[in-house]
């Protein structure tokens, strides 16, 4: 902070001294800056809003951005705000709309607006668990076959408390339910395969997703596994893996999440720890024009019975191990008329629905069980912290082997949003084009992806202003 100065003290020479700004550009920037400061003066919020919207551009050096930011918030000390929401935009968020409707009811006469009263609302959420979580479940249209006795019950058997005691539900069934905010024709998944970049995106409606999940659930039941058995998925995150995931849970089994990048020894460890009775996988994975083996790694891991899906074709190009089943043969175990509703197994809240694992980089991987309540928390975080709603299209390059895969499924489907799944590498221009064509409104990326985009300039020419 010591080397910055208030905006009113910034001169043309100060701006020109920054590398990458010419004398002419410095004069133009200073003139616009002077106009903004003269108009908004000591109102740092409005000053920064107008500087960020009308003065700063990606082409200007980062040092100039810093000069403007710290100059605007010079009087705030060493910890200026990172971001200030627009008051009108705040009213349109999930929490904002809730508070505009019920703010005075929940917070009393002290309620002002979603921003000014946010801290009061946060305090309300932790001191009124019963009311807050009932509101969240209503917002997400969660249906319990048996309602919980309460939200949180403290007992000697449950240190820290037991959430939703006595309740029964099926989180996958909730993902497929109709409600006042969702119809059968709503688009719930948008996809495209790598190297099909000029083809239209594929859209899946809720009706189509329901039919696919129900049929796979009926087929899983023909395998003769005991309810509650663990069934692994070692596949890329595509439509098939999402359908299989939901089908396993709705049918009362437990998903074992395995990343498709793992070596046979890592696959074997996770299968052994979870005691998986079957595994869904692919013959190979397509990435960057290459065929990467997947089924062969599953065999090397000495997996249990495998159901093998052909990659981007109707038939397998490999010979299966004795006892394994092709995807086509698996689906034919049940007549197509079985796309009638699969009622679903109603689970106690403590029942496992998913077994994920730690990465194993510092020792043996550790099992991380998700119960029937974990999806509700994942979706609630999406509702409150990510502001996922009905009109959102969410793209988050990930895999079911990592926590973000299941979280993406539940946080979108339970909030009425749409998943955008790109079956390929997110590092190239194909993914960037998919994001634009799918009209993605919320994009989750990790630093390695951003670095790859910058190194290849793969996003040049794409308008992502809606994200």
C-alpha positions in Angstrom: 0.0 0.0 0.0 2.9 2.4 0.7 3.7 2.9 -2.9 0.2 3.7 -4.0 -1.6 7.1 -3.6 -5.2 8.3 -3.7 -6.7 8.5 -7.1 -7.1 12.3 -6.9 -3.3 12.5 -6.6 -2.5 10.3 -9.6 -0.9 12.2 -12.5 -0.5 11.6 -16.2 3.2 11.0 -15.5 2.4 8.4 -12.9 0.4 6.4 -15.5 2.9 6.9 -18.2 5.7 5.6 -16.0 4.0 2.1 -16.0 5.5 -0.2 -18.6 3.2 -0.7 -21.6 1.3 2.6 -21.6 2.2 5.3 -24.1 2.0 9.1 -23.5 -1.1 9.4 -25.6 -2.9 6.5 -23.8 -1.8 7.8 -20.4 -3.4 11.2 -21.1 -6.6 9.6 -22.2 -6.8 7.3 -19.2 -6.1 10.2 -16.9 -8.8 12.3 -18.4 -11.4 9.5 -17.9 -10.1 8.9 -14.4 -10.5 12.6 -13.5 -14.1 12.6 -14.8 -15.0 9.5 -12.6 -13.3 10.9 -9.5 -14.9 14.3 -9.9 -18.4 12.7 -10.3 -18.2 10.1 -7.4 -15.6 11.6 -5.1 -15.3 9.8 -1.8 -17.9 7.1 -2.8 -15.3 4.4 -3.3 -17.9 1.8 -4.2 -19.3 3.7 -7.1 -15.9 5.0 -8.1 -14.5 1.5 -8.4 -17.6 0.2 -10.2 -17.2 2.8 -12.9 -13.4 2.4 -13.1 -13.8 -1.4 -13.5 -16.5 -1.0 -16.1 -15.4 2.0 -18.2 -11.7 2.4 -17.6 -10.0 -0.9 -17.1 -9.5 -3.4 -19.9 -7.6 -6.7 -20.2 -5.1 -5.0 -22.5 -3.9 -2.6 -19.9 -0.9 -3.7 -17.7 -1.8 -5.3 -14.4 0.2 -2.6 -12.6 -2.3 0.0 -13.8 -5.2 -2.1 -12.5 -3.4 -2.2 -9.1 -2.8 1.5 -9.2 -6.5 2.1 -9.7 -7.7 -0.4 -7.2 -5.4 0.5 -4.3 -5.9 4.2 -5.1 -9.6 3.9 -5.0 -9.5 2.1 -1.6 -6.6 4.0 -0.3 -8.4 5.1 2.9 -9.5 1.5 3.7 -6.2 0.5 5.1 -4.2 -2.7 4.2 -7.2 -4.9 3.6 -9.5 -3.3 1.0 -12.6 -5.2 -0.2 -11.9 -7.8 -2.9 -15.4 -7.3 -4.5 -18.5 -5.4 -3.8 -21.8 -6.7 -5.2 -24.2 -4.6 -7.2 -27.2 -3.9 -4.9 -29.8 -4.7 -7.6 -28.0 -7.8 -8.7 -27.9 -9.0 -5.1 -31.7 -8.9 -5.0 -31.7 -11.4 -7.9 -29.6 -14.1 -6.2 -31.2 -17.1 -4.4 -30.5 -15.6 -1.0 -31.4 -12.1 -2.2 -34.8 -13.2 -3.5 -35.5 -15.1 -0.2 -34.6 -12.1 1.9 -36.7 -9.8 -0.3 -39.7 -12.1 0.3 -39.1 -13.0 3.9 -36.5 -10.7 5.3 -38.7 -8.9 7.8 -40.3 -12.2 8.9 -36.9 -13.8 9.5 -34.9 -10.8 10.8 -37.5 -8.5 12.1 -37.9 -4.8 11.5 -34.1 -4.4 11.3 -34.1 -5.9 7.8 -32.9 -3.4 5.2 -31.7 -5.2 2.0 -29.8 -8.4 1.1 -26.4 -6.7 1.3 -26.8 -4.6 4.5 -28.6 -7.4 6.3 -26.4 -10.3 5.1 -24.4 -10.6 8.3 -27.6 -10.7 10.3 -28.9 -13.4 8.0 -25.8 -15.4 8.4 -26.1 -15.2 12.2 -29.8 -16.3 11.8 -28.8 -19.4 9.8 -26.5 -20.7 12.6 -28.8 -19.8 15.5 -32.1 -21.0 13.9 -31.1 -24.3 12.2 -34.6 -25.7 12.2 -36.1 -22.8 10.3 -33.2 -22.2 8.0 -32.8 -25.8 6.7 -36.5 -26.2 6.3 -36.4 -23.1 4.1 -33.5 -24.5 2.1 -35.2 -27.8 1.5 -38.4 -26.0 0.4 -36.3 -23.8 -2.0 -34.8 -27.0 -3.5 -38.1 -28.9 -3.4 -36.6 -31.8 -1.5 -39.0 -34.7 -0.8 -38.7 -37.0 2.1 -40.6 -40.3 2.2 -40.4 -40.0 6.0 -39.9 -36.5 7.3 -37.1 -35.9 9.8 -38.0 -35.7 13.5 -35.9 -32.5 13.6 -33.0 -30.9 11.8 -30.2 -31.6 14.3 -30.5 -33.8 17.4 -27.7 -34.0 20.0 -27.3 -37.5 21.5 -24.5 -39.3 23.3 -24.3 -41.7 20.3 -23.7 -38.9 17.8 -21.0 -36.4 18.9 -21.7 -33.1 17.3 -25.3 -34.1 16.7 -27.3 -36.2 14.3 -28.7 -34.5 11.2 -32.3 -35.3 10.1 -32.9 -38.2 12.5 -35.5 -40.6 11.4 -35.8 -39.3 7.9 -35.8 -41.4 4.7 -35.3 -40.3 1.2 -33.5 -41.1 -2.1 -31.3 -38.2 -3.3 -31.2 -39.5 -6.9 -35.0 -39.8 -7.0 -35.2 -36.2 -5.9 -32.9 -35.3 -8.8 -35.6 -36.6 -11.2 -38.7 -35.4 -9.5 -41.1 -33.0 -11.1 -42.0 -29.9 -9.1 -43.5 -26.4 -9.5 -40.2 -25.2 -10.9 -39.4 -28.0 -13.3 -41.1 -29.7 -16.2 -40.4 -32.9 -18.3 -39.3 -30.7 -21.2 -36.6 -28.8 -19.2 -33.0 -29.4 -20.5 -31.0 -30.9 -17.8 -27.8 -32.0 -19.6 -25.9 -30.4 -22.6 -23.1 -32.4 -24.1 -20.6 -32.5 -27.0 -17.8 -34.9 -27.8 -14.2 -33.7 -28.5 -13.5 -33.3 -32.2 -17.3 -32.8 -32.9 -16.8 -29.1 -32.4 -18.8 -28.0 -35.4 -21.8 -30.2 -34.6 -24.7 -28.8 -32.6 -24.6 -29.6 -28.9 -26.7 -32.5 -27.7 -29.4 -31.7 -25.3 -31.1 -34.1 -22.9 -34.5 -33.3 -21.3 -35.6 -34.3 -17.8 -38.0 -36.8 -19.4 -35.1 -38.4 -21.4 -32.8 -38.5 -18.4 -35.5 -40.1 -16.2 -36.2 -42.9 -18.8 -32.5 -43.6 -19.2 -31.9 -43.8 -15.4 -34.9 -46.0 -14.8 -33.9 -48.5 -17.4 -30.4 -48.8 -16.1 -31.7 -49.2 -12.6 -33.9 -52.1 -13.6 -30.9 -53.6 -15.4 -28.7 -53.3 -12.3 -31.3 -55.2 -10.4 -30.9 -58.2 -12.8 -27.2 -58.6 -11.7 -28.4 -60.3 -8.5 -26.5 -58.1 -6.1 -27.7 -57.5 -2.5 -29.2 -54.0 -2.0 -26.5 -51.8 -0.5 -23.7 -53.4 -2.4 -21.0 -51.2 -3.8 -20.8 -50.7 -7.5 -17.8 -48.9 -9.0 -17.7 -46.4 -11.9 -14.4 -45.9 -13.7 -15.4 -43.7 -16.7 -15.1 -40.1 -18.0 -17.8 -37.7 -16.8 -20.3 -38.0 -19.6 -24.0 -38.6 -20.0 -23.6 -42.4 -19.6 -21.7 -42.0 -16.3 -24.2 -39.5 -14.9 -27.1 -41.9 -15.8 -25.3 -44.9 -14.3 -24.5 -42.9 -11.1 -28.1 -41.9 -10.6 -29.3 -45.4 -11.4 -27.0 -47.0 -8.8 -28.2 -44.6 -6.1 -31.9 -44.7 -7.0 -31.8 -48.5 -7.0 -30.4 -48.6 -3.4 -26.7 -49.4 -4.2 -23.6 -47.5 -3.3 -21.4 -45.8 -6.0 -17.6 -46.3 -5.7 -16.0 -43.3 -7.5 -12.8 -44.1 -9.3 -11.0 -41.5 -11.5 -10.4 -42.7 -15.1 -6.8 -41.6 -14.9 -5.8 -44.1 -12.3 -3.3 -46.9 -12.8 -4.4 -50.5 -12.2 -2.8 -50.6 -8.7 -4.8 -47.5 -7.7 -8.0 -49.0 -9.1 -7.4 -52.2 -7.3 -6.9 -50.5 -4.0 -10.2 -48.7 -4.2 -12.0 -51.8 -5.3 -10.6 -53.7 -2.4 -11.3 -51.0 0.2 -14.9 -50.6 -1.0 -15.5 -54.3 -1.6 -17.1 -53.4 -4.9 -19.2 -56.2 -6.5 -19.3 -54.8 -10.1 -17.8 -52.0 -12.1 -19.0 -49.9 -15.0 -16.2 -48.8 -17.4 -15.4 -48.1 -21.1 -13.3 -49.9 -23.6 -11.0 -46.8 -24.0 -11.0 -43.0 -23.7 -10.6 -40.5 -26.5 -8.4 -37.6 -25.8 -6.6 -35.4 -28.3 -7.1 -37.9 -31.1 -5.6 -40.8 -29.1 -7.2 -43.9 -27.7 -6.3 -44.3 -24.1 -7.0 -47.8 -22.6 -9.4 -48.1 -19.8 -11.0 -51.6 -19.7 -7.5 -53.2 -19.9 -6.5 -51.3 -16.7 -9.7 -52.5 -15.0 -8.8 -56.1 -15.9 -5.2 -55.6 -14.6 -6.8 -54.4 -11.4 -8.5 -57.8 -11.1 -11.9 -56.1 -10.9 -15.1 -57.9 -10.2 -17.7 -58.2 -13.0 -17.4 -55.3 -15.5 -20.1 -53.7 -17.6 -18.2 -52.3 -20.6 -19.5 -49.3 -22.6 -18.1 -48.7 -26.2 -16.6 -45.2 -26.6 -18.5 -43.2 -29.2 -19.7 -46.2 -31.2 -22.5 -48.8 -30.9 -20.3 -51.9 -30.6 -17.2 -52.8 -28.7 -13.9 -53.1 -30.5 -12.3 -55.4 -27.9 -12.9 -58.9 -26.6 -14.4 -59.1 -23.1 -13.1 -61.2 -20.2 -15.3 -64.1 -19.2 -18.2 -63.0 -17.0 -18.1 -59.3 -18.2 -21.0 -57.8 -20.0 -21.2 -55.4 -23.0 -23.3 -52.3 -22.5 -25.7 -53.5 -25.3 -26.2 -56.9 -23.7 -26.6 -55.2 -20.3 -29.4 -52.9 -21.5 -31.1 -55.9 -23.2 -31.5 -57.7 -19.9 -34.6 -55.6 -19.4 -37.3 -54.9 -22.0 -37.2 -51.3 -23.2 -40.8 -51.0 -21.9 -39.2 -50.9 -18.5 -38.6 -47.2 -19.0 -41.7 -46.9 -16.7 -40.9 -45.3 -13.5 -38.5 -47.0 -11.2 -39.9 -46.3 -7.7 -36.6 -46.0 -6.0 -35.3 -47.3 -2.7 -36.0 -44.9 0.2 -32.9 -44.8 2.3 -32.3 -43.9 5.9 -30.3 -40.7 6.2 -27.2 -42.6 7.5 -27.1 -45.0 4.5 -24.1 -44.7 2.3 -24.8 -43.6 -1.3 -21.2 -42.9 -2.5 -17.7 -43.9 -1.5 -15.1 -41.4 -2.7 -11.4 -41.5 -1.8 -8.6 -39.2 -0.8 -6.0 -38.8 -3.5 -3.5 -41.2 -1.9 -0.6 -38.9 -2.5 0.6 -39.0 1.1 -0.2 -42.7 1.8 -2.9 -45.2 1.2 -6.1 -43.6 -0.1 -8.8 -43.1 2.5 -12.4 -43.9 1.9 -14.8 -40.9 2.2 -18.4 -42.1 2.5 -21.3 -39.9 1.4 -24.6 -40.7 3.2 -28.0 -39.9 1.9 -27.8 -36.4 3.4 -24.5 -35.4 1.8 -26.1 -34.7 -1.6 -28.5 -32.3 0.2 -25.6 -30.4 1.7 -23.8 -30.3 -1.7 -26.9 -28.9 -3.4 -27.5 -26.4 -0.5 -24.0 -25.1 -0.9 -24.7 -24.7 -4.6 -27.9 -22.8 -3.9 -26.4 -20.5 -1.3 -22.8 -20.0 -2.1 -22.7 -20.6 -5.9 -26.2 -19.2 -6.5 -27.1 -22.1 -8.8 -30.6 -21.7 -10.1 -33.1 -22.8 -12.8 -31.6 -20.7 -15.6 -28.0 -21.7 -15.0 -25.9 -23.9 -17.3 -23.0 -25.2 -15.2 -19.7 -26.5 -16.7 -17.1 -27.8 -14.4 -14.5 -30.1 -16.0 -14.1 -32.9 -13.5 -14.6 -36.6 -12.9 -16.8 -38.8 -10.7 -13.6 -40.0 -9.1 -13.2 -36.6 -7.5 -15.6 -34.8 -5.1 -16.6 -32.3 -7.7 -18.2 -34.9 -10.0 -21.0 -36.0 -7.6 -21.3 -32.4 -6.3 -21.9 -31.2 -9.9 -24.7 -33.7 -10.4 -26.5 -32.9 -7.2 -25.9 -29.1 -7.1 -27.4 -28.7 -10.6 -30.2 -31.3 -10.7 -31.5 -30.5 -7.2 -31.5 -26.8 -8.0 -33.2 -27.2 -11.4 -30.1 -26.1 -13.4 -28.4 -27.7 -16.4 -25.1 -29.7 -16.5 -22.8 -28.9 -19.4 -20.5 -31.9 -20.1 -17.7 -31.9 -22.6 -16.4 -35.4 -23.4 -12.8 -34.5 -24.0 -9.9 -32.4 -22.8 -10.8 -29.0 -21.4 -7.4 -27.6 -22.4 -8.1 -26.7 -26.0 -10.2 -24.6 -28.2 -12.9 -27.3 -28.5 -13.8 -26.9 -24.9 -13.9 -23.1 -25.2 -16.2 -23.3 -28.2 -18.4 -25.8 -26.3 -18.7 -23.3 -23.4 -19.9 -20.7 -25.8 -22.3 -22.9 -27.8 -23.8 -24.4 -24.6 -24.4 -20.9 -23.3 -22.7 -21.7 -20.0 -23.5 -19.2 -17.3 -21.2 -20.7 -14.6 -17.8 -22.1 -15.3 -15.6 -23.9 -12.8 -11.9 -24.3 -13.7 -8.6 -25.0 -11.9 -5.4 -23.1 -12.4 -3.9 -25.7 -14.7 -6.7 -25.3 -17.2 -6.3 -21.5 -17.1 -2.6 -21.8 -17.7 -3.2 -24.1 -20.7 -5.7 -21.6 -22.1 -3.2 -18.7 -21.8 -0.3 -20.7 -23.3 -2.4 -21.6 -26.4 -4.6 -18.6 -26.6 -7.4 -21.0 -27.2 -10.1 -18.7 -25.9 -9.4 -15.9 -28.3 -12.5 -14.7 -30.2 -15.0 -16.3 -27.7 -17.5 -14.0 -26.0 -17.9 -15.3 -22.4 -19.4 -12.1 -21.1 -22.5 -14.0 -19.8 -20.4 -16.2 -17.4 
